[in-house]
Amino acid sequence: MWPILFYLPFGVPLYAYGALLCLSVVIGRITAVRLARRAGLDPRLMDRACVWALAGALAGTRLLYVVTNLDQFSNPIDILLIGRGGLVAYGGFLGGFVTTFVFCRIHRVNLWVWVDCVAPSLCVGLLLTRLGCFLAGCDYGRPWDGPWAVHFPAGSPAFQEQTFQGLLPPGATQSLALHPTQLYESLAGLVLLLFVVAIRRRRRFPGQVFLALVPAYAVLRYAIELFRADLHRGALGPFSTSQVIAMVTFLSAVSVTHAIRRGLLQSRQSKSECTL
């Protein structure tokens, strides 16, 4: 755990999560705009689209956390105080997609071409920000005494929660051994990045890369949620909030992909009939 990387002049702390989040935004923005240029989109316009998507993602991450933890916000002003609460990654994906959809409709940009350009950036963001989560000690896993289990020191979220639950002996200086779920998600980001790069080389229609990424991430996220133990991520019955969203987004992406492929097949059939 290394929540503060170092201190800037005048004693200003540089937080690990914030630094890696900013790094992911910079890399993601540059990558998406370059891919947009190759796809024939206006790079200046799509750079503005990145700003819209970032604003929507930040709003979405906070909104989903608030919705799943309403008991923590008796004062509406607290909603704006991110330091007192948290962020939910899936909310960022959904919020970013909504603002991207609106932007593309306003500026008459092909949504599917653009989101294919954004897909690799989403994977990079997942890879880097989850490393930040690991350094900050949030989004921790369930107790597990396995070969790559990790301990978090006194004062960490995991240590505090396990102390509250009475799981730690008196005088403990670190948490129980846990699944490093943050690193699982970071590794998932790397795997998904390789996956979307491979899909891009073989794509047959606009949107195929993004529509392949969504269900792939949904499967991995659903599985990783089984090993998480942080209590502030929300739940609906036996499922965590992220698992429910994973199931909905999986089915949605598969349905849209099926509809697009069916439309392409019908279009090809009609063209072949016209040539006969």
Backbone torsions as a table, in degrees:
resi	resn	phi	psi	omega
1	MET	NA	127.9	-176.8
2	TRP	-148.3	68.1	-172.3
3	PRO	-62.4	-32.4	178.5
4	ILE	-112.9	117.5	-177.8
5	LEU	-67.9	-49.7	175.8
6	PHE	-169.0	175.9	-178.6
7	TYR	-105.5	133.0	176.7
8	LEU	-80.9	174.4	176.7
9	PRO	-53.4	148.7	-178.5
10	PHE	67.7	21.5	174.5
11	GLY	74.1	19.0	179.5
12	VAL	-79.3	122.6	-178.1
13	PRO	-77.9	141.6	173.0
14	LEU	-103.4	104.6	-176.1
15	TYR	-77.3	140.7	-176.3
16	ALA	-61.7	-46.4	-177.9
17	TYR	-63.5	-45.9	-179.8
18	GLY	-63.3	-40.0	-179.8
19	ALA	-64.6	-44.4	-179.4
20	LEU	-71.7	-32.2	175.1
21	LEU	-63.9	-45.7	178.5
22	CYS	-63.3	-40.7	178.7
23	LEU	-62.3	-41.4	179.7
24	SER	-65.3	-36.4	178.7
25	VAL	-65.5	-44.1	-179.2
26	VAL	-63.8	-50.0	-179.3
27	ILE	-64.0	-43.8	-178.9
28	GLY	-63.1	-41.0	-179.5
29	ARG	-65.3	-46.0	179.8
30	ILE	-62.3	-44.3	-178.4
31	THR	-63.9	-46.3	-177.7
32	ALA	-63.8	-42.2	-179.0
33	VAL	-67.3	-38.9	177.9
34	ARG	-64.7	-41.6	178.0
35	LEU	-67.8	-33.2	177.6
36	ALA	-65.0	-40.6	177.9
37	ARG	-60.5	-43.3	178.7
38	ARG	-64.6	-30.1	-178.6
39	ALA	-84.0	0.2	177.7
40	GLY	89.8	11.7	178.2
41	LEU	-91.5	154.9	178.8
42	ASP	-69.5	113.8	-176.4
43	PRO	-62.3	-34.6	179.0
44	ARG	-67.0	-42.5	179.0
45	LEU	-64.5	-41.1	-177.5
46	MET	-74.5	-22.8	172.4
47	ASP	-66.1	-37.8	174.2
48	ARG	-65.9	-35.5	177.9
49	ALA	-62.3	-34.6	177.6
50	CYS	-62.7	-39.3	179.3
51	VAL	-64.9	-43.3	177.0
52	TRP	-60.3	-46.0	-177.9
53	ALA	-63.7	-39.9	179.3
54	LEU	-64.6	-43.1	178.5
55	ALA	-61.9	-43.6	178.9
56	GLY	-65.9	-37.4	179.9
57	ALA	-66.2	-44.1	179.5
58	LEU	-63.2	-42.1	178.0
59	ALA	-65.2	-40.7	-178.8
60	GLY	-66.8	-39.6	-179.7
61	THR	-62.4	-41.7	-179.1
62	ARG	-73.6	-42.2	-177.4
63	LEU	-60.8	-44.5	-179.1
64	LEU	-65.5	-36.8	176.9
65	TYR	-64.1	-43.1	-179.8
66	VAL	-63.1	-45.0	-178.7
67	VAL	-61.6	-37.4	-178.0
68	THR	-86.3	-4.3	179.6
69	ASN	-138.7	49.5	-176.1
70	LEU	-60.5	-27.7	-178.7
71	ASP	-66.0	-15.7	-179.1
72	GLN	-89.5	-4.5	-172.0
73	PHE	-125.2	71.8	175.5
74	SER	-72.8	-28.6	178.3
75	ASN	-107.7	121.1	-178.6
76	PRO	-55.8	-28.0	-179.6
77	ILE	-63.8	-29.2	-179.4
78	ASP	-62.2	-21.9	179.9
79	ILE	-61.4	-33.0	-178.0
80	LEU	-83.1	-12.8	-177.3
81	LEU	-91.2	85.6	-175.6
82	ILE	-61.7	-30.6	-179.6
83	GLY	-62.8	-20.0	-180.0
84	ARG	-96.6	-2.6	-178.4
85	GLY	-137.7	-147.4	-177.5
86	GLY	-142.5	-171.7	-179.7
87	LEU	-132.4	150.4	179.6
88	VAL	-121.0	122.1	-173.3
89	ALA	-58.6	-43.6	-177.8
90	TYR	-62.1	-33.0	175.8
91	GLY	-62.8	-35.2	177.4
92	GLY	-66.4	-41.8	178.3
93	PHE	-62.1	-44.8	-178.3
94	LEU	-68.6	-44.2	179.2
95	GLY	-63.7	-40.6	178.1
96	GLY	-64.9	-37.3	179.6
97	PHE	-68.3	-40.2	-179.9
98	VAL	-61.7	-48.5	-179.5
99	THR	-68.1	-32.4	175.6
100	THR	-65.3	-41.8	178.0
101	PHE	-60.4	-45.7	180.0
102	VAL	-63.5	-45.0	-179.8
103	PHE	-59.8	-46.1	-178.4
104	CYS	-65.1	-35.4	177.5
105	ARG	-68.0	-42.6	-178.2
106	ILE	-65.0	-43.3	-174.5
107	HIS	-98.0	7.1	176.2
108	ARG	56.1	46.6	176.1
109	VAL	-99.9	140.7	177.2
110	ASN	-66.2	111.0	-176.1
111	LEU	-58.1	-43.8	-173.4
112	TRP	-70.3	-34.3	176.0
113	VAL	-64.6	-42.5	-176.8
114	TRP	-69.2	-45.1	-177.5
115	VAL	-67.6	-25.4	172.5
116	ASP	-64.6	-34.2	177.7
117	CYS	-72.0	-29.1	-177.1
118	VAL	-82.7	-26.0	-173.0
119	ALA	-51.4	-48.3	178.6
120	PRO	-60.0	-35.2	179.9
121	SER	-65.1	-36.0	177.6
122	LEU	-62.7	-38.4	179.5
123	CYS	-67.9	-42.0	177.4
124	VAL	-62.2	-41.3	178.4
125	GLY	-61.2	-42.1	178.1
126	LEU	-63.9	-43.5	-179.3
127	LEU	-59.9	-47.5	-174.0
128	LEU	-79.2	-44.1	-175.6
129	THR	-67.5	-31.4	178.3
130	ARG	-72.7	-25.8	170.0
131	LEU	-64.8	-38.0	175.7
132	GLY	-63.2	-38.6	176.8
133	CYS	-62.3	-40.0	179.8
134	PHE	-64.2	-44.4	-179.9
135	LEU	-66.9	-31.5	179.6
136	ALA	-82.7	-19.1	178.9
137	GLY	85.8	6.9	179.4
138	CYS	-88.8	173.0	177.8
139	ASP	54.2	41.7	-174.4
140	TYR	-77.8	166.1	-174.9
141	GLY	-98.2	-178.6	178.7
142	ARG	-76.2	157.3	175.6
143	PRO	-58.1	136.2	-177.5
144	TRP	-164.1	124.4	-178.3
145	ASP	-100.0	58.6	-177.6
146	GLY	-100.7	179.8	-174.2
147	PRO	-65.6	-27.6	179.6
148	TRP	-116.5	25.4	176.5
149	ALA	-65.5	154.8	-179.2
150	VAL	-126.7	154.4	173.6
151	HIS	-114.5	143.5	174.3
152	PHE	-111.6	144.2	-173.1
153	PRO	-73.8	170.0	176.0
154	ALA	-56.7	138.0	-177.7
155	GLY	96.8	-16.3	179.1
156	SER	-73.2	159.6	177.3
157	PRO	-55.4	-41.8	-179.7
158	ALA	-65.2	-43.6	179.5
159	PHE	-62.0	-44.9	-178.9
160	GLN	-63.3	-43.4	-179.1
161	GLU	-67.7	-40.9	179.7
162	GLN	-70.4	-31.3	174.3
163	THR	-65.7	-43.3	178.7
164	PHE	-62.0	-37.2	-179.4
165	GLN	-81.4	-4.8	179.6
166	GLY	75.1	25.9	-178.2
167	LEU	-87.6	-15.2	-176.5
168	LEU	-106.4	143.1	178.6
169	PRO	-73.3	158.9	177.4
170	PRO	-57.8	138.2	178.7
171	GLY	82.1	7.6	179.8
172	ALA	-63.5	143.3	-179.5
173	THR	-113.3	-2.9	178.1
174	GLN	-152.1	164.9	-179.2
175	SER	-73.4	173.2	170.3
176	LEU	-65.5	163.0	175.0
177	ALA	-65.6	134.1	-172.8
178	LEU	-131.0	157.8	168.4
179	HIS	-66.2	131.2	175.8
180	PRO	-80.7	69.6	-173.5
181	THR	-62.7	-27.7	176.9
182	GLN	-62.8	-41.0	179.1
183	LEU	-72.0	-29.9	175.0
184	TYR	-60.5	-44.5	-178.6
185	GLU	-70.4	-36.1	177.0
186	SER	-63.3	-42.1	176.6
187	LEU	-64.7	-36.7	176.4
188	ALA	-60.9	-38.8	177.7
189	GLY	-61.6	-40.1	178.4
190	LEU	-66.3	-44.6	179.1
191	VAL	-61.6	-43.6	-179.7
192	LEU	-67.0	-33.7	177.6
193	LEU	-62.8	-46.7	177.2
194	LEU	-62.7	-36.5	-179.7
195	PHE	-64.4	-48.4	-177.2
196	VAL	-70.5	-31.2	175.7
197	VAL	-62.8	-41.3	178.4
198	ALA	-66.7	-39.9	179.3
199	ILE	-65.7	-38.9	-179.6
200	ARG	-58.8	-34.4	-178.2
201	ARG	-73.1	-18.6	-175.6
202	ARG	-121.9	9.5	-174.4
203	ARG	-64.9	145.1	-176.8
204	ARG	-114.7	-9.4	178.7
205	PHE	-155.6	151.9	178.3
206	PRO	-60.3	136.0	-179.6
207	GLY	96.2	-9.7	-176.7
208	GLN	-63.5	-37.7	-178.6
209	VAL	-65.6	-49.6	-178.9
210	PHE	-64.6	-42.5	-178.0
211	LEU	-71.8	-16.2	172.3
212	ALA	-85.5	-35.1	-179.7
213	LEU	-66.5	-42.1	-174.3
214	VAL	-59.2	-53.6	179.0
215	PRO	-68.7	-31.6	178.8
216	ALA	-64.1	-45.0	177.3
217	TYR	-65.6	-37.1	-179.7
218	ALA	-59.8	-43.0	-179.9
219	VAL	-64.6	-46.7	-178.9
220	LEU	-66.1	-41.6	-178.6
221	ARG	-66.5	-41.5	178.3
222	TYR	-58.6	-44.2	-178.9
223	ALA	-66.1	-43.2	-178.4
224	ILE	-65.4	-34.1	178.7
225	GLU	-58.4	-26.9	179.5
226	LEU	-64.7	-21.4	-176.2
227	PHE	-105.7	0.4	-179.4
228	ARG	-87.8	153.4	-176.8
229	ALA	-129.7	-7.4	179.8
230	ASP	-64.1	137.4	-168.6
231	LEU	-92.5	-5.5	-173.8
232	HIS	-102.4	26.3	179.5
233	ARG	-101.0	0.5	175.4
234	GLY	82.1	156.9	-180.0
235	ALA	-152.3	148.1	173.7
236	LEU	-127.7	99.0	-175.0
237	GLY	66.0	-132.5	-178.8
238	PRO	-80.8	-2.5	-175.5
239	PHE	-108.8	147.1	171.8
240	SER	-74.8	162.1	179.1
241	THR	-57.5	-42.1	-179.0
242	SER	-66.3	-32.3	177.3
243	GLN	-67.6	-39.4	177.9
244	VAL	-64.2	-45.8	178.2
245	ILE	-62.8	-38.0	178.7
246	ALA	-60.7	-43.4	179.8
247	MET	-65.5	-41.5	-179.6
248	VAL	-66.9	-45.3	-178.9
249	THR	-68.6	-34.4	176.6
250	PHE	-60.1	-51.5	-178.7
251	LEU	-65.0	-37.8	-179.6
252	SER	-65.0	-46.5	-178.8
253	ALA	-64.9	-41.8	179.1
254	VAL	-63.8	-40.2	-179.9
255	SER	-66.0	-44.0	179.7
256	VAL	-65.4	-41.9	178.4
257	THR	-60.6	-43.6	178.9
258	HIS	-62.1	-42.4	-179.4
259	ALA	-65.0	-41.6	179.6
260	ILE	-65.4	-45.4	179.9
261	ARG	-63.7	-39.3	178.2
262	ARG	-64.8	-39.4	177.7
263	GLY	-65.1	-40.1	177.9
264	LEU	-65.1	-40.4	179.6
265	LEU	-64.6	-42.8	179.1
266	GLN	-65.6	-37.3	178.6
267	SER	-65.0	-41.2	178.9
268	ARG	-66.4	-38.9	179.3
269	GLN	-65.4	-40.6	-179.6
270	SER	-67.4	-37.0	178.0
271	LYS	-66.5	-39.8	180.0
272	SER	-66.8	-34.5	178.5
273	GLU	-68.3	-34.6	180.0
274	CYS	-69.0	-28.4	-178.4
275	THR	-81.8	-15.6	-178.9
276	LEU	-79.0	NA	NA
